[in-house]
Amino acid sequence: MATIQEKRTENVAGDFYVDSSCIDCDTCRWMAPQVFNRQNSQSAVYQQPQSSTERLLALQALLSCPTASIGTKDKPTDIKQAQQTFPLLIAENVYHCGYHAENSFGAASYFIQREAGNILIDSPRFTPPLVKQLERLGGVRYLYLTHRDDVADHQKFKQHFNCGRILHLDDIQESTQEVEIKLSGTEAVELAPDLIIIPVPGHSKGHTVLLYKHKFLFTGDHLAFSPYLNHLYAFRRFCWYSWSEQIKSMEKLANYDFEWVLPGHGRRHHDDIKAIAQQMQQCINWMKQQ
C-alpha cells in the first residue's frame, strides 16, 4: 500500500500521489498520461485528474501498479467501479487485464475472448476482482506465456481455471516445470487457425510471440513502441540471451502481417499493415546500429 509518509516531493498537491516505492515500470504513465509522468527516475503526479474520465484512468493505473505505489489522500469511494472495468477492452475481443505483477516488473497481460476458448497472455496478479470478471467472460482455456520472466501467478490461474499453460522448453524453470504444453524448436506453431506462435529467441532463448488473426501481435519483451525514439524497438539493455539472435528473430517476424503490437513492457502500437511493415524495417535497421 502506498503511504502518504513516503509521498514523493515531485507530486503536485492534491488527492493522488506516488510514493518512493515506485520501480519506474512505466505502467501508470501509459495508462493515465494525463496524470502521471516521469521525474527523477520514478513516476509522479504532474496534474491531478480534471474530469471523471481522467479520475477513472488514474484509478485504473492505481489498481494496475505492481508495487501499490500509487495512493490517494482520501479513501476512494469509487474504487469498486474502477475494478469492474477490468479487463479493459482494447479492440474487438482483445483486452488488457491490468493488475500488473511486481515479480514480472510490471509487465502487461492480455486476454482474448474466443468461441473456441479464451486465452490469457502472460500472467497478471491473481486478484479476486479480475478473476470474477474473467469468469464472467467465459474463463480461461489457455494461459500462453511469452517467456520465462512474466509468469507471475500462473500456478494460481491454472488451479482456478484448469487452463493449459504454454511455454517454450528453452524457458522452462523450476516454477514452470509442470507447464502442460511445452513448445520446442524455432518453427512457428499453429495453435488454432487464428493463432500462430512464433519463436523469437533473443531476449531469452525460448521467447515466443503470439499472432492472432494476422492482426494482433502479443510480443512479451521482444518488440514494443518507444515514445522517445518514436518507432518500434527492442530492449537492448535487457537482452538476456543474444542480441544478434534477436535481430534475426526480428527479421523473421517482419515477414508476418499485423496491425497491433501488444507488448509486456513498453507501449502498445497500432497502425495499418503497410505502415507496420515499414516500421519493422526501421526497427531492424536501428537494432543493427546498436
C-alpha positions in Angstrom: 0.0 0.0 0.0 1.2 3.5 -0.8 1.8 5.6 2.2 1.5 9.4 2.5 4.6 9.5 4.6 6.6 8.2 1.6 5.0 10.5 -0.9 7.5 11.8 -3.4 8.1 15.5 -3.3 7.7 15.7 -7.1 4.0 15.1 -6.9 1.7 18.1 -7.3 -0.7 18.9 -4.5 -4.0 17.0 -4.4 -5.6 13.7 -3.9 -3.4 11.3 -6.0 0.2 10.7 -5.3 3.1 8.3 -6.0 5.3 7.2 -3.1 9.0 6.3 -3.1 8.4 2.5 -3.6 7.9 3.2 -7.4 10.0 0.9 -9.5 9.8 3.0 -12.7 7.9 0.3 -14.6 6.1 3.0 -16.7 2.6 1.4 -16.2 0.8 4.4 -14.8 2.4 6.8 -17.3 1.0 4.9 -20.4 -2.3 4.1 -18.7 -3.0 7.6 -17.5 -0.6 10.0 -19.2 -2.9 13.0 -18.3 -2.0 12.4 -14.6 1.4 10.7 -14.3 4.8 11.4 -15.8 8.5 10.5 -15.1 10.5 12.7 -12.8 14.0 11.8 -11.4 13.7 8.1 -12.5 10.4 7.4 -10.9 6.7 8.2 -11.6 4.9 11.2 -10.1 1.6 13.0 -10.4 2.2 16.1 -12.5 -1.5 17.0 -12.8 -4.5 15.9 -10.7 -7.4 14.4 -12.6 -9.5 17.2 -14.2 -12.6 15.1 -15.1 -14.4 11.9 -14.2 -12.7 10.2 -17.2 -9.2 11.2 -16.0 -10.1 10.1 -12.5 -11.1 6.7 -13.8 -7.9 6.4 -15.7 -5.9 7.3 -12.6 -7.8 4.7 -10.5 -7.1 2.1 -13.2 -3.5 2.9 -13.0 -3.6 2.7 -9.2 -5.1 -0.8 -9.4 -2.6 -1.9 -12.0 0.6 -0.6 -10.2 2.6 -3.7 -9.5 4.1 -2.3 -6.2 1.0 -0.4 -5.0 3.0 2.8 -5.1 0.0 5.0 -6.1 -2.3 6.3 -3.4 -5.0 8.8 -2.6 -5.1 11.2 0.3 -8.8 10.4 0.7 -10.2 6.9 0.6 -11.6 6.4 -3.0 -15.4 5.6 -2.7 -15.4 4.7 -6.4 -12.7 2.1 -6.4 -15.2 -0.8 -6.9 -16.5 0.9 -10.1 -12.9 1.1 -11.4 -12.3 -2.6 -10.5 -15.3 -3.6 -12.6 -13.8 -2.0 -15.7 -11.1 -4.7 -15.9 -10.2 -6.3 -18.2 -10.1 -3.2 -20.4 -11.2 -3.5 -24.0 -8.5 -2.6 -26.5 -10.2 -3.6 -29.7 -12.6 -6.2 -31.0 -12.3 -9.1 -28.4 -8.9 -8.2 -27.1 -8.4 -6.9 -23.5 -5.8 -5.5 -21.2 -6.0 -7.3 -17.9 -4.4 -4.6 -15.6 -3.3 -5.8 -12.1 0.4 -6.0 -13.2 2.6 -8.2 -11.0 5.8 -7.0 -9.3 7.7 -10.2 -9.9 7.1 -9.5 -13.7 8.4 -6.0 -13.2 5.0 -4.6 -14.0 4.5 -6.5 -17.3 1.1 -6.1 -19.0 -1.1 -9.2 -19.5 -3.8 -9.6 -22.1 -7.0 -11.6 -22.7 -8.6 -12.8 -25.9 -12.3 -13.8 -25.7 -12.9 -16.6 -28.3 -15.7 -19.0 -29.0 -13.1 -21.7 -29.4 -11.7 -20.9 -25.9 -10.4 -17.8 -24.2 -6.6 -17.1 -23.9 -4.8 -15.3 -21.1 -1.5 -13.9 -22.4 1.2 -13.8 -19.7 0.1 -13.7 -16.1 -1.3 -10.7 -14.2 -1.7 -10.8 -10.4 -4.3 -13.3 -9.2 -6.8 -10.9 -7.7 -10.5 -11.6 -7.0 -12.0 -8.7 -8.9 -10.1 -9.6 -12.1 -10.8 -13.4 -11.7 -14.5 -12.7 -11.3 -14.6 -10.7 -14.5 -12.6 -13.4 -16.4 -15.1 -15.9 -15.2 -17.9 -13.7 -16.5 -16.2 -13.6 -19.9 -16.0 -17.4 -20.1 -12.9 -18.3 -18.1 -9.5 -19.3 -19.4 -8.7 -22.2 -21.7 -5.1 -21.5 -22.4 -2.5 -19.4 -20.4 0.1 -18.6 -23.0 3.4 -17.4 -21.5 5.7 -15.5 -23.9 8.8 -16.2 -21.9 10.2 -17.0 -18.5 10.1 -13.5 -17.0 6.4 -12.8 -17.0 4.8 -15.9 -15.5 3.8 -14.3 -12.2 0.8 -16.1 -10.7 0.4 -18.7 -13.5 0.0 -21.6 -11.0 -3.0 -19.9 -9.3 -4.6 -19.3 -12.7 -4.0 -23.0 -13.6 -5.5 -24.2 -10.3 -8.6 -21.9 -10.6 -9.4 -22.3 -14.3 -7.8 -25.6 -15.1 -6.2 -24.0 -18.1 -3.5 -25.4 -20.3 -0.3 -23.4 -19.9 2.0 -22.9 -22.9 5.7 -22.1 -22.7 8.8 -22.9 -24.8 11.1 -25.6 -23.4 14.1 -23.3 -23.5 12.4 -21.0 -21.0 11.3 -23.7 -18.5 12.4 -23.0 -15.0 11.7 -24.7 -11.6 8.4 -22.8 -11.2 7.2 -23.8 -14.7 8.3 -27.5 -14.8 4.7 -28.6 -14.8 3.5 -26.5 -17.8 1.2 -28.6 -19.8 2.1 -27.6 -23.4 5.9 -27.3 -23.9 7.0 -25.8 -27.3 10.3 -26.7 -28.9 12.4 -25.7 -31.9 12.3 -22.5 -33.9 9.5 -23.1 -36.3 6.1 -21.4 -36.0 3.3 -23.4 -34.4 -0.4 -23.1 -35.4 -2.2 -23.4 -32.1 -5.5 -22.9 -34.0 -6.4 -21.4 -37.4 -6.5 -17.9 -35.9 -3.5 -18.4 -33.6 0.2 -18.7 -34.5 3.0 -19.0 -32.0 6.3 -17.7 -33.5 9.6 -18.5 -31.7 11.8 -15.3 -31.5 15.0 -16.2 -29.5 16.9 -13.1 -28.3 15.6 -11.5 -25.1 15.6 -15.1 -23.8 16.4 -18.3 -25.6 12.8 -19.6 -25.5 10.9 -16.4 -26.2 7.9 -16.6 -28.4 5.2 -14.2 -29.7 1.6 -14.9 -30.4 -0.1 -13.7 -33.6 -3.9 -13.6 -33.5 -6.0 -13.2 -36.7 -2.9 -11.8 -38.5 -3.8 -8.6 -36.7 -2.8 -8.6 -33.0 0.8 -9.5 -32.1 1.5 -10.2 -28.4 5.2 -9.6 -28.1 6.2 -10.0 -24.5 9.7 -8.5 -24.2 10.6 -8.9 -27.9 9.1 -5.8 -29.5 7.5 -2.6 -28.3 7.0 1.1 -29.2 9.2 3.8 -27.8 7.7 7.3 -27.5 11.2 8.6 -27.0 12.6 7.1 -30.2 9.1 7.4 -31.9 9.4 3.9 -33.5 9.2 0.2 -32.8 12.2 -1.1 -31.0 13.7 -3.9 -28.9 15.2 -3.7 -25.4 19.0 -3.6 -26.0 19.8 -3.2 -22.3 17.6 -6.1 -21.3 18.6 -8.7 -23.8 19.5 -11.6 -21.6 20.3 -14.2 -24.3 21.6 -12.9 -27.6 21.2 -9.6 -29.4 22.4 -11.0 -32.7 19.8 -13.8 -32.4 17.1 -11.2 -31.6 17.9 -9.3 -34.8 17.5 -12.5 -36.8 14.2 -13.1 -34.9 13.0 -9.6 -35.8 13.9 -10.2 -39.4 11.8 -13.4 -39.4 8.9 -11.6 -37.7 8.9 -8.9 -40.3 7.6 -11.4 -42.8 4.3 -11.6 -41.0 1.4 -9.2 -41.3 -0.1 -7.5 -38.2 -1.6 -4.2 -37.2 -1.2 -4.2 -33.4 1.9 -4.6 -31.2 0.9 -5.5 -27.7 4.0 -5.8 -25.5 4.5 -6.9 -21.9 6.8 -3.9 -21.4 6.7 -0.7 -23.3 3.9 1.0 -25.2 1.2 -0.5 -27.4 1.2 0.5 -31.0 -1.5 0.4 -33.8 -1.1 1.2 -37.5 -2.1 -0.3 -40.9 -0.2 -3.3 -42.2 1.9 -1.4 -44.7 3.0 1.2 -42.1 3.9 -1.5 -39.6 6.0 -3.3 -42.2 7.9 -0.1 -42.8 8.3 0.4 -39.1 9.6 -3.1 -38.6 12.4 -2.4 -41.1 13.2 0.8 -39.3 13.4 -1.2 -36.1 15.7 -3.8 -37.6 18.0 -1.0 -39.0 18.1 0.6 -35.6 18.9 -2.7 -33.9 21.9 -3.3 -36.2 23.3 0.1 -35.2 23.3 -0.7 -31.5 
